[in-house]
Amino acid sequence: MVAARGEADKRRGVIELRLYTNLARYGGEKTGFFPVTISPSETLGSLIRKFGIPRGEISMILVNDRLTGDFETELQPGDQVKIFGLVGGG
């Protein structure tokens, strides 16, 4: 039996990341979710630093569709992380 992609990612230490709005440039302009291999002690803050995203450009973060602002949140294989940039308008 073939394991679902999400189950295989959990065993390999992979999360799914999606960068929205102006933050897409930090992910190489990838659209949609893309896989990111994480270390066993990876936190939300270390993930953000890994991609070079300035905290001041972040408006909202969801981990598994739950709002968080805690950069010390430990990430788990299989997590979905959505990071939204600031949006201006007038």
C-alpha positions in Angstrom: 0.0 0.0 0.0 1.3 3.5 -0.9 1.3 6.0 1.9 -0.4 9.4 1.3 1.9 12.3 0.6 1.2 13.9 4.0 2.1 10.7 5.8 5.3 10.3 3.9 6.2 14.0 4.6 5.7 13.4 8.3 8.2 10.6 8.3 10.8 12.6 6.4 10.5 15.8 8.5 8.8 17.9 5.9 6.3 20.7 6.3 4.2 22.6 3.7 4.9 26.3 3.5 2.9 28.9 1.6 4.0 32.5 1.4 1.4 35.1 0.5 1.4 38.5 -1.2 4.8 40.3 -1.2 6.4 37.5 0.8 6.4 35.1 -2.2 9.7 36.5 -3.3 11.4 34.9 -0.3 10.3 31.5 -1.5 11.6 32.0 -5.0 8.1 33.1 -6.3 6.7 29.6 -5.7 2.9 29.6 -5.8 0.8 27.4 -3.6 2.2 25.2 -0.9 5.8 23.9 -1.3 7.7 21.3 0.8 10.4 22.4 3.3 12.5 20.0 5.2 12.8 20.9 8.9 15.2 20.0 11.6 13.9 18.2 14.7 13.9 21.4 16.8 12.7 23.8 14.1 10.7 26.7 15.4 8.5 29.1 13.5 11.2 31.8 14.1 14.0 29.7 12.7 11.9 28.9 9.6 11.3 32.6 9.1 15.1 33.3 9.5 15.9 30.4 7.1 14.0 32.2 4.4 15.3 35.7 5.3 11.8 37.1 5.9 12.0 40.3 8.1 9.5 40.0 10.9 8.3 43.5 10.2 6.9 42.4 6.8 4.7 39.7 8.4 1.1 40.5 9.1 -0.3 37.0 10.1 0.9 33.4 10.5 -1.3 30.3 10.5 0.0 26.9 11.6 -2.5 24.2 10.7 -5.1 26.9 10.2 -4.6 28.3 13.7 -3.4 31.9 14.2 -0.1 32.2 16.0 2.3 35.0 16.8 4.6 32.8 18.9 7.9 32.5 17.0 9.0 29.8 19.5 6.3 27.5 18.3 7.9 24.1 17.5 7.1 22.8 14.0 6.2 19.2 13.5 6.5 17.2 10.3 3.3 17.4 8.3 2.5 20.9 9.5 1.0 23.5 7.1 2.4 27.0 7.6 0.9 30.0 5.9 2.7 33.3 6.2 1.0 36.5 5.1 2.7 39.8 4.3 1.5 43.3 4.9 -1.0 44.7 2.5 -1.5 48.3 1.9 -4.3 50.2 0.2 -6.3 53.2 0.4 
